Amino acid sequence: MSSGWNTIDSDAGLFTRLIEKLGVKNIQFEDLYSIDSESIAQLSPVYGVIFLFKYSKIDRQIAKNGNAPITGEYDLSYQENDIFFGNQTIQNACGTQAVINILLNQEIDLGEELSNFKSFVGGFDGEMIGETISNSDLIRSVHNSFSTPNLIVDEDPNPPPEDSDDKNDGLFHFIGYIHKNGFIYELDGLKNYPIKHDECKDMDDFITKIPQVLMKRIAKYGNELRFSCLVITNDKLNQAKDLGDEEMKYQELNKRKIWDKEIELRQHDYTNLFVNMIKGISSKLDDQQWEALLDKARERTKAKFK
């Protein structure tokens, strides 16, 4: 297995299986299709929200000019306030990084591995915690097990340069939101410190206020529409079993079958299959026939997009 970190998708099933593999108990991820309090409340209890967005010129400019928060304000005393926070030190780790930043701020069953990890990094600053996450063979191997192996390893922790083509750089970034110590906190591994937002008394208050925080952030990106959200909640299958709700249990079991099928497809590298298929076809054709076949394929592709 590569020593680097592969890109993984923003997917509820993938992250649920990932944290299960890390040993976390009774936690599940759910896709959030509408950023409103009612939709979030239906998923209670809510331990945090993962926000995925297109890293844009706005983010680069702010990072270049002091790296101040886009909204909210830094909590420079976060360690004294018992906020777990790790900086992101490697580019493709941001999804798992955001998940860990959220989970290690919660009173949940982290399992043996992450509990030991949390104890080990106790007292570390954000940069040291980030380095420790990036150098964890366990966390990296679990993370990579949910993606197609990269042919090229990219361990650059920095976003594309300021003058890159914003429409085509393809970089997306995960950040987390939690409620703790009477506030909503934003945990962004590319920022210097955790970011404090609105006052937040309890989970109900968080559910009421987090949509406003998210929409305020989204408004900074103008016409950009490429966003997604995941809610971290309890294991709904266990909840269904505890309640004796057979319909909910059936839905959750079926959901897990779909998750596992999609994850299985992600774990295959189809590059060699495609290469060998093309070789098999092209070996039976001369140059003229091969070019004619390519022209036909191009015309069919153009027709589909008309």
Secondary structure, 3 states (H helix, E strand, C coil): CCCCCCCCCCCHHHHHHHHHHHCCCCEEEEEECCCCHHHHHCCCCCCEEEEEEECCHHHHHHHHCCCCCCCCEECCCCCCCCCCCCCCCCHHHHHHHHHHHHHCCCCCCCHHHHHHHHHHCCCCCHHHHHHHHHCCHHHHHHHHCCCCCCCCCCCCCCCCCCCCCCCCCCCEEEEEEEEECCEEEEECCCCCCCEEEEECCCHHHHHHHHHHHHHHHHHCCCCCCCEEEEEEEECHHHHHHHHCCHHHHHHHHHHHHHHHHHHHHHCCCCHHHHHHHHHHHHCCCCHHHHHHHHHHHHHHHHHHCC
